[in-house]
Amino acid sequence: MTTNSSNKGIIYLPLEDVESEHCALIVEKGLEQVKGTENHKVELNNRRAVITINNNEVIAELQNLTIK
């Protein structure tokens, strides 16, 4: 994760077995439920989610996520 002085960070979350737009939408909807996220995007070609958070407390919640 990278952070800056404004207490924001970017998390690159690897995604296994996410190969379709349908799967990406499921991940997107799940990420919408995580409090403290400012922005999120699923990159199918890189098999990852890019999540911008606006506080450090979100890290613990994201670390507990299991994406199958």
C-alpha positions as CSV (number, residue, x, y, z in Angstrom):
1,M,0.0,0.0,0.0
2,T,1.2,3.5,-0.7
3,T,0.2,6.5,1.4
4,N,0.6,10.2,1.4
5,S,0.4,13.0,3.9
6,S,-3.3,13.5,3.6
7,N,-3.9,10.1,5.2
8,K,-5.0,8.5,1.9
9,G,-3.6,5.2,0.5
10,I,-3.8,3.0,-2.5
11,I,-4.2,-0.7,-2.2
12,Y,-3.5,-3.1,-5.0
13,L,-5.6,-6.2,-4.3
14,P,-4.7,-9.3,-6.4
15,L,-7.7,-11.1,-7.8
16,E,-7.6,-14.8,-8.7
17,D,-10.2,-16.4,-11.0
18,V,-11.8,-13.0,-11.8
19,E,-11.9,-13.4,-15.6
20,S,-15.2,-11.9,-16.7
21,E,-17.2,-8.6,-16.4
22,H,-19.7,-10.5,-14.3
23,C,-17.1,-11.5,-11.8
24,A,-15.6,-8.0,-11.8
25,L,-19.1,-6.6,-11.1
26,I,-19.5,-8.9,-8.1
27,V,-16.1,-7.6,-6.7
28,E,-17.1,-4.0,-7.4
29,K,-20.3,-4.4,-5.4
30,G,-18.4,-6.0,-2.6
31,L,-15.9,-3.1,-2.5
32,E,-18.8,-0.6,-2.4
33,Q,-19.7,-2.0,1.0
34,V,-16.3,-1.3,2.5
35,K,-16.5,1.9,4.6
36,G,-13.7,4.4,4.1
37,T,-13.0,3.7,0.5
38,E,-12.8,6.7,-1.7
39,N,-12.6,5.0,-5.1
40,H,-12.1,1.5,-6.5
41,K,-11.6,-0.1,-9.8
42,V,-11.3,-3.7,-11.0
43,E,-8.6,-4.2,-13.6
44,L,-9.4,-7.4,-15.4
45,N,-6.3,-7.3,-17.6
46,N,-4.0,-7.0,-14.5
47,R,-6.2,-9.3,-12.3
48,R,-6.3,-6.8,-9.5
49,A,-8.5,-4.3,-7.8
50,V,-7.1,-0.8,-7.2
51,I,-8.6,0.8,-4.1
52,T,-8.1,4.3,-2.8
53,I,-8.8,4.7,0.9
54,N,-9.3,7.8,2.9
55,N,-8.2,6.5,6.3
56,N,-5.9,3.9,7.8
57,E,-8.7,2.1,9.7
58,V,-9.9,0.6,6.4
59,I,-6.8,-1.5,6.0
60,A,-7.8,-3.9,8.7
61,E,-11.2,-4.4,7.0
62,L,-9.7,-5.0,3.6
63,Q,-7.2,-7.4,5.0
64,N,-10.0,-9.6,6.3
65,L,-11.7,-9.7,2.8
66,T,-11.5,-13.0,1.0
67,I,-12.3,-12.8,-2.7
68,K,-12.8,-16.2,-4.4
